[in-house]
Amino acid sequence: MITTTINELSTLQEISNFLETNSGLNISSEDINLKLSVQRRMKESNSESIDQYKSILQSDTNEFKKLYDLVSTTETYFFRDLRQFRALEKFLLPEIVNMKKKGTTRRPKVTIMSCACSTGEETYSIAMAVKRSGLESMADFEITGFDLNSFAIEKAKEGIYTPHSFRERKASIDEYFEVHGENRKNKMVRSDIKRMVSFHVGNLKHLEQLPCEFINADIIFLRNALIYFKKSARLEILANLRTRLDSNGALFLGVAEMCLPDHLNLQSTEWNSGFFFRPTNATHLVSKKSKVTTTTIKDILKLVVPEASTVSKELTTFEKLPDKKLTPVKVHKQVISSYDKALWHIERKLFDEAKAEIVSHLKNAPHDLQMLSLLAYLYTEQGSLSLAKKTCQDTIQIDSLTTAPHYILGLIEFKEKNYTDAIINFKKSIYCDEYFYLAQYYQGLTYQLQGKHDKAQKLFMNTLESIDYHCEHSNDNCEHYMGASFFGNTAHTIMTLCLDHLEDI
Ligand SMILES: C[S@@+](CC[C@H](N)C(=O)[O-])C[C@H]1O[C@@H](n2cnc3c(N)ncnc32)[C@H](O)[C@@H]1O
């Protein structure tokens, strides 16, 4: 079924619509993940044709769950966006407990919902933040995670994690785990942390059907799930969650999900760069003592993605390339100085000097992929597009998994209005580096020019997510990336452009 007939394509479209109606997940009928998942479920359900499978899917809730488990993206890890967990532990939890204690002798209860929690890392991170806050002696905490992916929820309940779930860990959390299994690489969440949380299978689209109560929640986490939804579905879910948030509560969203509509009466707020949203009439917002600042989305951007002092002009066209450094491409330390010199010259349009630097370097290291990419970039800046293309192709021949040449080829095709080819090349460069936000941004822009607004929206969201990823990890990784010192500026500009486009769509 990978080569799809017209009939199969239209049935896949119906399946994709069915998934979207029932889960919110906006997955293209051409998505290879959808095709492979349907293929697998057809085999396992003994369906003789895709039409037969579609009928089973539409009539059997269990089949829907099985297909959903296969197609949904459950990527997550402990303390994802540490800044938000710090704000939770150090600011929000103490504030909420104190507020609830006022004027009553009863022990307060704090309700925290971790919506679309995937395999539970987020929910357990919340429990660990509660432990760290030391507030357990003063209040009862009810922490609930739910997700539509039943397989993920089983894993969450099990609480056993491989090193993958700890890959971006910045907080020292070893004390909350026990070593698990013979190879001693896996870890199991300590039983006292497990007892603090409960997990359920639940659908964001049908909160009223959750097996647990979800009203007046003090804290709601809903991060990195709505990015897979269309705007209308996102708004519907956010509006529904808003009615379940306590008037002094807080909502945590992923960076890519910050474009909240005004009518939800939520105010974006930050505490030491950890941002969250609170009802505009919340008591704390009128308290002069509060150390938090209420912010606009653009303010948040500045916090999340610091703007460099040398702010570049608005960048919307190919001529005003947003990134002079082809970031983020890994480099070998010993070539940085030569590379940086050449880059410095290119940025100042001193093309002869740049070329001399590059050529002299390539004499000793003819296969240096980064330098070859820079040469291609130099040619594009000079307007020698056929030379640029040839250099990209030569570089790809040496190593087809080099990110930059695919990206440059994409930009050239974009400039020449060959949008289909531009997209193919941007896709390839994203394949080489899944967090390459520039290619994601331009792919989105290309879709927008083609009038494919759904796809454009998805790409702009991915761009925001990737920028957030880079910003969050800049301390660890930036020095290994080309042009790291300019990174903040570029990312900030692209992020602003993305938000503008998303507002337009
Ligand atoms: C990328 S994970 C995010 C996990 C975690 N919140 C985080 O930020 O690390 C997205 C999760 O959203 C879940 N999800 C998507 N649509 C959902 C829905 N309609 N109801 C509940 N969960 C949903 C997926 O199953 C997946 O586990």
The ligand as an ORCA input file, in Angstrom:
! r2SCAN-3c Opt
* xyz 0 1
  C       4.862     15.211     22.136
  S       3.925     14.492     23.416
  C       4.094     15.715     24.674
  C       4.295     15.102     26.031
  C       4.508     16.106     27.156
  N       3.352     16.912     27.380
  C       5.707     16.976     26.885
  O       5.574     18.170     26.642
  O       6.833     16.469     26.927
  C       2.287     14.772     22.800
  C       1.264     13.876     23.473
  O      -0.035     14.417     23.222
  C      -0.929     13.328     23.213
  N      -2.199     13.708     22.621
  C      -2.418     14.154     21.362
  N      -3.730     14.334     21.158
  C      -4.352     14.030     22.319
  C      -5.703     14.044     22.736
  N      -6.695     14.371     21.898
  N      -5.976     13.702     23.996
  C      -4.992     13.349     24.844
  N      -3.699     13.281     24.509
  C      -3.381     13.629     23.252
  C      -0.171     12.292     22.398
  O      -0.692     10.995     22.592
  C       1.237     12.456     22.934
  O       1.528     11.547     23.951
*
